[in-house]
């Protein structure tokens, strides 16, 4: 098997395990993300020497940079950041950047579906209309969701990362 075959196998296996774990226990194990990173670093170094290692490290760094701010502002968990970084180590900087953009779009669709299924769409729309009117009145203010509101609940984001990554590589 060549580099692309090994990399794709590592990517798909890691994403499947991460998604299943995130759906089951709302956690992405470090063992999954670290195994993906170590395997990616090894494969890219083995097949591409120093250039391959730099390719993998650049992807890891871009993946980290893309999602770290979302972790800092508590929008994502650390496992989500590590998973995108691991994806970057496998696919490289350019593809992981596209994957991050796709992930945010897919995540938005999943979040909207999640809120709708839980009956929280009317409350969310009311909050956003209120914020829009405040913006027009030149008094911009963020109105956070109520603690029991569906928009304030978290959902397993590994699924969005997996879908965004697959969209980026096809």
N, C-alpha and C positions, 0 to 999 in steps of 0.2 A: 504494500500500500504506500502511496506517496504522501507528501505533506498534506495536501488538500483532503485526502481521505481520512487521515488520522485526525486532522484538525476538526473536520466536520463531525466525526464520530465523538470526539471529546466534547465538542460544543453541544450537540444534540443530547448526549447522555447527561451532561451536567445540567442543562436546562430542564430536561424531563424530571430529574431527581429534585432539583430546586423547586419546580412548580408543584410537584406532588407533596413535598415537605411543607411548602408555604401554605398550600390548601389544607393540609391535614393539621398542622400544629402552629401555623402562622410564624414559622421560623425557617430561615435558610441556614443549614449547618455550615460552619467554617470548613469542615472537612470537604464539602462539595466545592466551595469556591477556591480553597487553597489547592485542592487536587487539580482543578481546571487550570489555575495559574501555573503551578509547577509543571504540569504536562505541556502547556503551551510554551513556556520558556524552554523546556527541554527540546520539544519538537522543532521549534523555530531555530534554536541554536544548532541542533543536529543537522537540519536540512539547509540552513542558511548562514551558518557560522555567526560572526559578529553582526552582520547585517540583519540576520534573522532575529537575533537576540534584541537588537535595537528596535526592530519592527514590533516585537511582542511587548517590550517595555513601554514604547510610545503608546500603543493601544491601551495598555493597563492604565497609564497615566491619564490619557484622555477620558477613559471611562470613569476614572475617579473624579476628575475635574468636572465632568458633566453632571454628576449626581451628588457630589459632596455638598454643594449649597442647599440642596433639597433636604439632606440629612440634618444640616446645621439648623434649618428652620423647621425641623420636625415633620416635614412632609413625607419623608421616607424613612425606613429603618436602615440600620447599618448593613444588614444582610443584602438589601437591594443594591446599595452602593458597591459592596464587594462583588456581587453577582455581575453587575455591569462592567466592573473593572476586569473580572475574569473573562468575560466575553471579549473585552478589548484586547486582552493578552492573546487571545486566539485569533481574532479577525483583524487586528490592527487598528490604527488611529482613525483612518478615513471611514472605515465601515462602522466602527463603534460610535462615531459621532452621528452618522446617519441612523444607526440603531437607537441611539438616545432620543433623537428627534421623533422617530417612529414610535418609540416606547411611550413618550409623553402623549402623543396623539391617541394611541391605542388605550393608554391608561385613562385618558379623558372619556373615551367612549365607554369603557368598562365602569368608570365611576358614575357616569350619567345613568347607565343601565342599573347599577347597584342602588343608586338613590331612587330611581323610578320604581324598581321592584319593591323597595322598602316603604314606598308611599311618601317619600320626602321631597318630591319635585315641587309641589306648591309652596312649601316653606322656603326652599332654596330660591325659587324665582322671586318670592316676596322680598327676601333679603337682598338679592341682586338689584331689584327695581329700587329699593330704598337707597342702596349705595349709589345707584345711577343718579337719583334725584339729588342726593347730597353732593355728588360730583358737579352736577349742573349748577348747584347753588354755591359752588366754589368752597365747599366744606367737605372735601373728600375724607371718608372715614370707612374703615373696614369693620363690618359687622360680623363677628364670628358666629358660626352656627351654635344653637343651643346644645347643651351636653347630650340631650336625648334625640337630637335631630339626626336624620340619616346622613346628611352631608358631613357631619362631624365624625362619622365612623370610618375606620380604616379597613382596607380590603387587601388581600394578598397580592402584592404587586409583581411577584415573579412571573405570573401569567402575562402581564403586560410587557415585561422585559423579554420574555421568550417570543411573544408574537412580534414585537418591534424588531427584534434581532432577525427573526426569520424573514420579515418583510425587507429588511436591509440587505440580506444576502441573496434574495431571489431576483 
